[in-house]
Amino acid sequence: MFKTTGFSVGGAQENPNINTISEIRLSLNPNPFKQYIEISYQLSHSAQVSLRIYDLNGREVAELVNQNQPAGSYQLNWDGKTDQGCQLNSGVFFYRLNIDDQQLTGRIVKIN
C-alpha cells in the first residue's frame, strides 16, 4: 500500500521513513514528496496525540493533530502548507509526534 522507511528506538537503523517507539508506529510516504505526504500511525491505546511540523530554524509551520484519540490506525495527508495556507518552498522539515509522554521525531523533505 505504501513504502515505509525509518529507524527503531532500539537503535538499529532499518528504514528512514518509519519510526517506532514502544507500540507506536509512524510511516511517511513518499519522502521526499512534491504535492503531499501521507502520514500514517497506529496507537495501541487511547492517548493524547499531537503531530507538528517544524522548519530548520525550529519554528512550527503546521499543526496536523492535537487531540485525544482512541486506539487504532490513523492516516492523513500533508500538502506542504503552513497552518495559514501558505505553500512552503522546497526544503527539509522535521515532524514531532507526541503520544502521551512519548515522542518521535524525524525528517521530511519537500521538493518542487
C-alpha positions as a printed Julia matrix, in Angstrom:
112×3 Matrix{Float64}:
  0.0    0.0    0.0
  2.82   2.43   0.8
  6.59   2.35   1.08
  7.97   2.66   4.58
 11.44   3.55   5.73
 12.89   4.68   9.11
 14.54   3.66  12.36
 13.5    1.97  15.56
 14.04   3.22  19.06
 16.15   0.14  19.74
 18.92   1.89  17.84
 19.32  -0.19  14.69
 18.54   1.8   11.57
 16.01  -0.03   9.46
 14.24   2.29   7.1
 14.44   6.15   7.25
 10.69   6.81   6.88
  9.37   4.52   9.58
  9.73   5.35  13.22
  8.75   3.11  16.12
  8.7    3.58  19.87
  7.09   1.14  22.22
  3.91   0.12  20.42
  3.63   3.26  18.31
  4.45   3.15  14.6
  4.67   6.04  12.13
  5.07   5.81   8.34
  5.71   8.55   5.78
  5.18   8.13   2.06
  6.63   9.39  -0.21
  9.59  11.04   1.42
 10.84  13.2   -0.26
  7.47  14.48  -1.51
  6.24  17.02  -4.07
  2.48  17.53  -3.7
  1.64  15.77  -0.45
  3.0   13.28   2.04
  0.86  10.55   3.56
  1.44  10.18   7.3
  0.14   7.02   8.95
  0.42   5.98  12.57
 -1.02   3.39  14.91
 -1.98   3.68  18.55
 -2.16   0.62  20.78
 -4.21   2.54  23.37
 -6.2    5.75  23.74
 -3.8    8.69  24.01
 -3.32  12.43  23.73
 -1.7   12.91  20.3
 -0.01  15.9   18.72
  1.75  15.97  15.36
  3.57  19.14  14.37
  5.87  20.14  11.52
  8.87  22.44  12.04
 11.28  24.22   9.71
 15.08  24.08  10.03
 15.01  27.05  12.42
 12.72  25.17  14.8
  9.65  27.28  14.01
  6.36  25.4   13.95
  4.87  25.64  10.46
  1.93  23.24  10.79
 -0.06  21.51  13.49
 -1.64  18.44  11.93
 -3.09  16.75  15.03
 -3.74  17.89  18.59
 -6.4   15.75  20.27
 -7.16  12.69  22.33
 -7.55   9.67  20.02
 -8.71   6.11  20.71
 -6.56   3.1   19.84
 -6.44   2.4   16.12
 -4.83   3.31  12.81
 -4.74   6.87  11.51
 -3.81   8.34   8.15
 -3.59  11.93   6.99
 -2.09  13.85   4.1
  0.01  16.99   4.5
  0.14  19.21   1.42
  3.26  21.13   2.43
  1.3   24.21   3.53
  1.53  26.17   6.75
 -1.4   26.49   9.14
 -2.11  29.81   7.41
 -2.39  28.11   4.0
  0.93  29.3    2.56
  2.77  26.82   0.34
  6.25  26.09   1.72
  9.31  26.09  -0.52
 11.45  23.02  -1.07
 13.49  22.08   1.95
 13.98  19.9    4.98
 11.35  19.9    7.7
 11.01  17.96  10.92
  7.98  16.29  12.42
  7.36  15.72  16.09
  4.75  13.16  17.09
  3.88  13.23  20.79
  1.78  10.4   22.15
  1.15  10.86  25.86
  4.68  11.06  27.32
  6.45   9.52  24.3
  7.92  11.45  21.38
  9.0   10.57  17.86
 10.91  12.99  15.66
 12.17  12.7   12.13
 12.85  14.42   8.84
 10.54  15.23   5.94
 11.96  16.5    2.63
  9.81  18.64   0.32
 10.89  19.07  -3.3
  9.35  21.16  -6.09
